[in-house]
Every structure is written in structure tokens, then in C-alpha cells.
């Protein structure tokens, strides 16, 4: 069973570090947890996150990307994200 950052509804995250040249970004959850995004379910999710900047808020689901601690994959996006 994979772990997710969202179980019943999408979580809202604040972008701390924008998507870099390697496709990685750092997000902070509303509870203060930090998530290092390193992969995306599809390229449109990466493009979406890459078009946002530090301080922007986005709504999405994250799932663990492999077995390394605190490495996540964007698995879904939701409208109304940017606040």
C-alpha cells in the first residue's frame, strides 16, 4: 500500500522551492510538513507545477515515490489551487 499525503480530499501546499532543472520542487503542507516532489504521474502535472512560483498555493494529491524518505510524486491536481 502506498502512502499518500491526501486520503479523502486534496491537500493544499505552498511552493517553497520552484521546480528546478531536474524537475524537483519543495512544497509545504498546511500542517507545516515539507514534501520533496521528484516525479509526476504525467508531464502535464510537472508543467502545471513548473508554471507556479514560490509562495503560490496548489491543491494536489501526493504519493510516495519509491522507498526513500520524504520523496513524493504528484498523482492528481485539483482546481481552485492558487490562493
C-alpha positions in Angstrom: 0.0 0.0 0.0 1.5 3.4 -1.0 1.3 6.3 1.4 -0.4 9.4 0.3 -0.4 13.0 1.6 -4.2 13.2 0.9 -6.7 10.5 1.6 -10.2 11.9 1.4 -9.8 15.3 -0.2 -6.9 17.1 -1.9 -4.3 18.8 0.3 -3.2 22.4 -0.3 0.5 23.0 -0.4 2.6 26.2 -0.6 5.5 26.1 -3.0 8.8 26.7 -1.1 11.2 26.0 -3.9 10.1 26.1 -7.5 10.6 23.2 -10.0 14.3 23.1 -10.8 16.1 21.8 -13.9 15.8 18.3 -12.6 12.0 18.5 -12.1 12.2 18.6 -8.3 10.3 21.0 -6.1 9.7 21.6 -2.4 6.3 22.1 -1.0 5.0 22.8 2.5 1.7 21.4 3.7 -0.8 23.4 5.8 0.3 21.4 8.8 3.9 22.5 8.3 5.2 19.3 6.8 7.7 19.6 4.0 7.5 17.4 0.8 10.2 17.0 -1.8 8.5 16.3 -5.1 10.7 14.4 -7.5 8.3 12.8 -10.0 4.9 13.3 -11.6 2.2 10.9 -12.8 2.4 12.7 -16.2 4.2 15.6 -17.8 1.2 17.9 -17.6 1.4 17.8 -13.8 5.1 18.8 -14.0 4.3 21.6 -16.4 1.5 22.8 -14.1 3.8 22.9 -11.0 6.6 24.5 -13.1 4.3 27.4 -14.0 3.9 28.3 -10.4 6.3 30.3 -8.2 7.5 30.2 -4.6 4.6 31.3 -2.3 1.9 30.1 -4.7 -0.6 27.6 -3.3 -1.6 24.5 -5.2 -4.1 21.7 -4.5 -3.0 18.1 -5.3 -2.5 14.6 -4.1 1.0 13.2 -3.4 2.1 9.6 -3.2 5.4 8.3 -2.1 7.9 8.0 -4.9 9.9 4.8 -4.1 11.2 3.9 -0.7 13.3 6.9 0.1 12.0 9.1 2.9 10.2 12.2 2.0 10.3 11.8 -1.8 6.9 12.3 -3.4 5.1 12.1 -6.7 2.2 14.3 -7.8 -0.6 11.9 -8.5 -3.6 14.4 -9.1 -4.3 18.1 -9.4 -7.4 20.0 -8.4 -8.9 23.3 -9.5 -9.0 26.3 -7.3 -5.5 25.8 -6.1 -3.9 29.2 -6.3 -4.9 31.5 -3.5 
